[in-house]
């Protein structure tokens, strides 16, 4: 067993792991109890496990714990709170952009990263940023509208 330290949602956290290649998805969910990060495909293809690592949207199922030491992570739990949601979370609620919840974590986190880097994207920028995040319910139009609302492109 080895101890690994990460900054998660602004707090220094330590996880004791047997395997240095354990994906951060499992570290977040199992070792740190952050269940907002969703397991989807486990292959980095669906986006359900997206978190921010040093401000960039990454698939946590593809990041081994040993490569994440000293990195700063933001999960959906650290993006906003029920009392004070992040602007993207509030827009998703307003537009009823999430149905089953499978894709919501990844869509919100990817959108937050996009808006942090490109505060005023156009519709094509939003669609391109979210192209690799799968939504089974087909709420893509509502998701894009929510992101555009935050960007001021109502």
N, C-alpha and C positions, 0 to 999 in steps of 0.2 A: 504494500500500500504506500502510495506517495501522496503528498499534499500539493494541491495546485491552487494558486491564488488568482482571482479575477476581480475586476471591479464590475459589479452588476447593479444597474439602476442607481448608481452613485454611491454604492456601499461596497467596501472591500469584503469579499467572500472567499472562504476556503472550502475546497471539496477534497475529501480523501477518496482516491480512486485506485483501483487495482490495475487498470489498463490505461496507459497514457494516450492510446488511440481512441478512447471512448469519445463518441461524438458529443459536442456541447449540448445538443438537443437533450440527451439523457442526463447530462450534468444539470441543466436548468430544471428539467422536470423531476428527476429522481433525487439528486443530491441536494438541490436548492429549493425544491418544492414550488417552482414557478410553472404552473400548469397552463398558463396562457399560451405558451409556446407549444404548438400542435405537432404531433407526428402525422405526417401524410404518407409520403411514398418511401422515405428513408434514402432516396437516391438524389436529392437535390433538384428534382424536376417539377415539383408542384408548388413550392413556396409556402406551404403551411407552417413551416418551422422558422420563417424569416425573423431575424433579430437585427439590431444595429450593432456592428462591431467597429469601434472607433468612428462612428457616424455613418458607416456604409452598410447598406442592406446586404446581409449574407444568409446563406442557408445553414442553419446551425447543425443539421444532420451531416454536413460535409466538413465541419471544423473539428479536428481532434483536440482534445483538452490540452495536450502538450504544445500545440501551436497557438493556443489562446492565452497562455500565461501573460500577465501584465497588460492584457487588452481590456478595453472599456466596452461593456455591453449594455445595451438598453433592450429590455423585453417589453412586451405590451403592458405588463404590470407597471413598468417604470415610465411609460410614455405619458400617462395621465391617470387620473383616479376617477371613481364614479362621481365624486363630488366636483371635480375639476378635470374633465376629460381634455385631452389634447384636441386641437382644432380638427384634426382628421377624424378622431373618434367621434366628436360631436357631429361632424358632417355626415358620417356613416349612419349615425342614429337618426338624424334629421331626414336623410334620404331613404331610410330603411334599406340600406345597401347590403346588409348581411341577412341571409335567411337561415341556412343550416349552421353557420358558424365555422364550417370546415376551412374556408379560405380567409376568413376575416382577419386573423392575426397577420398573415403574410401580406394581404392587401393593404392593411393599415400601416404596417411597418415599412413596406416598400414605398407607399405614398408619402409617408413622413420623411423618408430619406430623399425622395425626389424633390419635395417641396423645400427641404433644407438646402439643397444644392441649386434648385431652380424654382425660386419663389413664384414665378408667373409662367408656368408651362402652358403650352397650347394643348388642345385635345389630343393631337397626335403624339406629343411628348408623353402624356399620361398613358395613352394606350400602349406605347412602346415600352414604357417603364414597367407596366403591369402585364405585358404579354406572356411572360413565363410563370405567372401566378394563375393556377387553375381554379375556376369557380364552377362547381357542379350545378348550382341553382340557376345560373344564367343571369345574374344580376349585374352584369358588366356595365350596362348603361347607367344604372344607379350609382355604381362605384365610381365611374368616370365623372358623373355629375357631382358627386360628393367631393371629389378631389378638386374639380374645377371651382366649386363653391369656395373652398378654402383658398384657392389661388386668386379668387376675385373674378373669375370668368363665368359668372352665372349666366 
